[in-house]
Amino acid sequence: MKLFLKGERCHTEKCAIEKRNFPPGQHGKDRKPKIVGYGLQLREKQKARRYYGILEQQFRNLYEKASAQKGITGDNMLNMLERRLDNVIYRMGFGTSRPQSRQIVRHGHIQVNGRKVNIPSYVVKPGDIVEVREKSRNNPTILGARDATAHAPSPNWLEVDREGLKAKVLGQPKREDLVQIQLNEQLIVELYSK
């Protein structure tokens, strides 16, 4: 295929480079690479990071805190990820995605126990009351997200009042509550414990 590299201009739709589903070379189609060991662990960790939208250093710090707690490290880590304020807003249905929920928190629309919190990584505790601030109750983004997610059930560990734009954290999220997440947290723990 002509790539138009030497000053030639592309005036047609055919200029795009085709992406193939196999590696280059004579034996590219024949080789089926198997992902084992480290590759599986790394892929699982990257999946979790992208799912929750956090950076590597934040994820590593979260793992360190989870491993310092009593109990199963993988469950502790998922528990802390679920209780992050941006994820709680997403689970409440006041954001249609985690990035949107993160932005809602960053812009100061949320308060926890009557105090404004604009840190997405803030971890809520059982008994906390998370609500939209009085000034932000007519925010079209939050109201639109609430209406768009009206059909979605709220998790067992949150008591959500959609009309009052608030929720109470009833307890810790358990692993069985997170069945929709296709993650093998044990592989992440193995990767970081090397």
C-alpha positions as CSV (number, residue, x, y, z in Angstrom):
1,M,0.0,0.0,0.0
2,K,1.3,3.5,-0.8
3,L,1.9,5.5,2.4
4,F,2.4,8.9,0.7
5,L,5.6,9.6,2.7
6,K,7.7,11.8,0.4
7,G,5.6,15.0,0.1
8,E,2.8,13.4,-1.7
9,R,-0.7,14.4,-0.4
10,C,-3.6,12.1,0.2
11,H,-6.8,13.1,-1.5
12,T,-8.7,9.8,-1.2
13,E,-10.3,7.6,1.5
14,K,-7.8,4.8,0.6
15,C,-4.9,6.5,2.4
16,A,-5.6,4.9,5.7
17,I,-3.3,2.1,6.8
18,E,-4.9,-1.2,7.3
19,K,-4.6,-2.7,10.8
20,R,-4.1,-6.5,10.7
21,N,-5.0,-8.8,13.5
22,F,-1.7,-10.7,13.4
23,P,2.0,-9.8,13.9
24,P,4.1,-8.8,10.8
25,G,6.3,-11.2,9.0
26,Q,6.2,-14.5,7.1
27,H,5.0,-16.5,10.1
28,G,2.8,-13.8,11.7
29,K,-0.5,-15.6,10.9
30,D,0.8,-19.0,12.2
31,R,2.0,-17.8,15.6
32,K,-0.6,-17.7,18.4
33,P,1.1,-16.0,21.3
34,K,-0.1,-17.4,24.7
35,I,-0.3,-14.9,27.6
36,V,0.9,-16.7,30.7
37,G,2.3,-15.7,34.1
38,Y,3.4,-12.1,34.3
39,G,1.4,-11.2,31.2
40,L,-1.9,-12.4,32.7
41,Q,-1.1,-10.6,36.0
42,L,-0.2,-7.4,34.2
43,R,-3.3,-7.5,32.0
44,E,-5.6,-8.0,35.1
45,K,-4.0,-5.1,36.9
46,Q,-4.3,-2.8,33.8
47,K,-8.0,-3.9,33.5
48,A,-8.6,-2.9,37.1
49,R,-6.8,0.4,36.7
50,R,-8.8,1.4,33.6
51,Y,-12.0,0.1,35.0
52,Y,-11.7,2.5,38.0
53,G,-9.8,5.2,36.1
54,I,-6.8,5.6,38.4
55,L,-3.1,6.1,37.9
56,E,-0.4,3.5,38.6
57,Q,1.0,5.2,41.7
58,Q,-2.5,5.6,43.2
59,F,-3.2,1.9,42.5
60,R,0.1,0.8,44.0
61,N,-0.5,3.0,47.2
62,L,-4.0,1.5,47.4
63,Y,-2.5,-2.0,47.2
64,E,0.0,-1.2,50.0
65,K,-2.9,0.0,52.2
66,A,-4.9,-3.1,51.4
67,S,-2.1,-5.4,52.2
68,A,-1.5,-3.7,55.6
69,Q,-5.1,-4.4,56.6
70,K,-6.3,-7.6,58.2
71,G,-8.1,-10.1,55.9
72,I,-7.7,-11.0,52.2
73,T,-5.6,-8.4,50.4
74,G,-7.5,-8.7,47.1
75,D,-10.9,-8.3,48.8
76,N,-9.6,-5.3,50.8
77,M,-8.3,-3.7,47.6
78,L,-11.6,-4.1,45.8
79,N,-13.4,-2.8,48.8
80,M,-11.3,0.4,48.9
81,L,-11.7,0.9,45.1
82,E,-15.5,0.6,45.4
83,R,-15.6,3.1,48.4
84,R,-13.7,5.8,46.5
85,L,-15.9,8.9,46.3
86,D,-15.9,9.1,42.5
87,N,-17.0,5.4,42.3
88,V,-19.7,6.0,45.0
89,I,-21.2,8.9,43.0
90,Y,-21.2,6.6,39.9
91,R,-22.9,3.8,41.9
92,M,-25.5,6.2,43.3
93,G,-26.4,7.1,39.6
94,F,-25.4,10.8,39.7
95,G,-22.8,10.2,37.0
96,T,-23.3,8.2,33.9
97,S,-19.6,7.1,33.9
98,R,-16.7,7.1,36.3
99,P,-14.9,10.0,34.6
100,Q,-18.1,12.1,34.7
101,S,-18.5,11.2,38.4
102,R,-14.9,12.1,39.0
103,Q,-15.5,15.5,37.4
104,I,-18.6,16.1,39.5
105,V,-16.5,15.5,42.6
106,R,-13.6,17.7,41.4
107,H,-15.9,20.6,40.7
108,G,-17.1,20.6,44.3
109,H,-20.7,19.5,43.8
110,I,-20.5,16.8,46.5
111,Q,-20.5,16.9,50.3
112,V,-19.9,14.1,52.8
113,N,-21.4,14.4,56.2
114,G,-22.2,18.1,55.5
115,R,-18.6,19.0,54.4
116,K,-17.6,19.8,50.8
117,V,-15.2,17.2,49.5
118,N,-13.6,17.6,46.1
119,I,-11.1,14.7,46.2
120,P,-12.2,11.8,44.1
121,S,-9.9,9.3,46.0
122,Y,-11.6,10.1,49.3
123,V,-12.7,6.8,50.8
124,V,-16.2,6.8,52.4
125,K,-16.8,4.8,55.6
126,P,-20.0,3.0,56.8
127,G,-22.4,5.6,58.2
128,D,-21.3,8.4,56.0
129,I,-23.9,10.5,54.2
130,V,-23.0,11.5,50.7
131,E,-25.1,14.1,49.0
132,V,-25.2,16.8,46.3
133,R,-24.5,20.3,47.7
134,E,-27.4,22.7,48.0
135,K,-26.0,25.0,45.3
136,S,-25.6,22.1,42.8
137,R,-29.1,20.5,43.2
138,N,-30.3,22.0,39.9
139,N,-27.1,21.1,38.0
140,P,-28.3,19.7,34.6
141,T,-25.4,17.2,34.4
142,I,-26.3,15.6,37.7
143,L,-30.1,15.6,37.1
144,G,-29.6,14.2,33.6
145,A,-27.4,11.4,34.9
146,R,-29.9,10.6,37.6
147,D,-32.7,10.3,35.1
148,A,-30.5,8.3,32.7
149,T,-29.6,5.8,35.4
150,A,-33.0,5.6,37.0
151,H,-33.4,2.0,35.9
152,A,-30.1,0.8,37.4
153,P,-30.3,-0.8,40.8
154,S,-28.2,0.6,43.6
155,P,-25.7,-1.7,45.4
156,N,-26.7,-3.4,48.7
157,W,-24.2,-1.4,50.7
158,L,-25.7,2.0,49.7
159,E,-29.1,3.4,50.6
160,V,-29.8,5.8,47.8
161,D,-32.5,8.6,47.9
162,R,-32.6,9.7,44.2
163,E,-35.1,12.5,44.8
164,G,-33.2,13.9,47.7
165,L,-29.9,13.5,45.8
166,K,-28.2,11.7,48.7
167,A,-27.2,8.3,49.9
168,K,-26.1,6.7,53.1
169,V,-23.2,4.2,53.2
170,L,-24.7,1.2,55.1
171,G,-21.6,-1.0,55.2
172,Q,-18.6,-2.4,53.5
173,P,-19.1,-3.7,49.9
174,K,-18.5,-7.5,49.8
175,R,-17.0,-9.4,47.0
176,E,-20.3,-11.1,46.2
177,D,-21.9,-7.6,45.7
178,L,-19.3,-7.0,43.0
179,V,-20.2,-9.9,40.7
180,Q,-20.6,-7.6,37.6
181,I,-16.9,-6.8,37.8
182,Q,-15.0,-9.5,35.9
183,L,-11.7,-9.2,37.8
184,N,-9.4,-11.8,39.2
185,E,-7.9,-9.7,42.1
186,Q,-5.7,-12.6,43.2
187,L,-3.5,-12.1,40.0
188,I,-3.1,-8.4,40.9
189,V,-1.9,-9.4,44.4
190,E,0.5,-11.9,43.0
191,L,1.9,-9.2,40.6
192,Y,2.5,-6.7,43.4
193,S,3.8,-9.2,45.9
194,K,6.8,-10.2,43.8
